[in-house]
């Protein structure tokens, strides 16, 4: 039972991490379009941390 629970938690973390990286990438592209370099840098940091 513990193995199953651990597997589910790890699977959710991978999905959450992928979603965070996608959002950070999209945000980074939008911020660079509007010339907000510093905020784009922080968005990149969020993607790397995820």
C-alpha positions as a printed NumPy array, in Angstrom:
array([[  0.   ,   0.   ,   0.   ],
       [  2.808,   2.422,   0.814],
       [  4.441,   1.688,  -2.538],
       [  1.227,   2.536,  -4.367],
       [  0.809,   5.771,  -2.412],
       [  4.416,   6.777,  -3.095],
       [  3.959,   6.084,  -6.803],
       [  0.855,   8.279,  -6.965],
       [  2.566,  11.141,  -5.121],
       [  5.6  ,  10.992,  -7.428],
       [  3.374,  10.892, -10.512],
       [  1.508,  13.983,  -9.337],
       [  4.783,  15.795,  -8.669],
       [  5.942,  15.13 , -12.237],
       [  2.674,  16.473, -13.633],
       [  2.825,  19.525, -11.371],
       [  6.433,  20.16 , -12.325],
       [  5.65 ,  19.895, -16.037],
       [  2.738,  22.296, -15.643],
       [  4.908,  24.815, -13.767],
       [  7.589,  24.642, -16.451],
       [  4.98 ,  25.203, -19.182],
       [  3.491,  28.218, -17.383],
       [  6.94 ,  29.688, -16.723],
       [  7.931,  29.243, -20.358],
       [  4.749,  30.882, -21.623],
       [  5.134,  33.727, -19.155],
       [  8.784,  34.157, -20.144],
       [  7.855,  34.471, -23.839],
       [  5.12 ,  37.006, -23.123],
       [  7.353,  39.103, -20.862],
       [ 10.171,  39.163, -23.419],
       [  7.721,  40.34 , -26.101],
       [  6.824,  43.356, -24.   ],
       [ 10.461,  44.07 , -23.048],
       [ 10.278,  43.141, -19.371],
       [ 13.688,  41.488, -19.129],
       [ 13.988,  41.327, -15.339],
       [ 10.582,  39.738, -14.881],
       [ 11.352,  37.283, -17.725],
       [ 14.503,  36.311, -15.836],
       [ 12.432,  35.495, -12.727],
       [  9.975,  33.491, -14.849],
       [ 12.917,  31.482, -16.17 ],
       [ 14.029,  30.87 , -12.583],
       [ 10.611,  29.466, -11.734],
       [ 10.862,  27.067, -14.677],
       [ 14.337,  25.927, -13.681],
       [ 13.303,  25.448, -10.042],
       [ 10.334,  23.323, -11.077]])
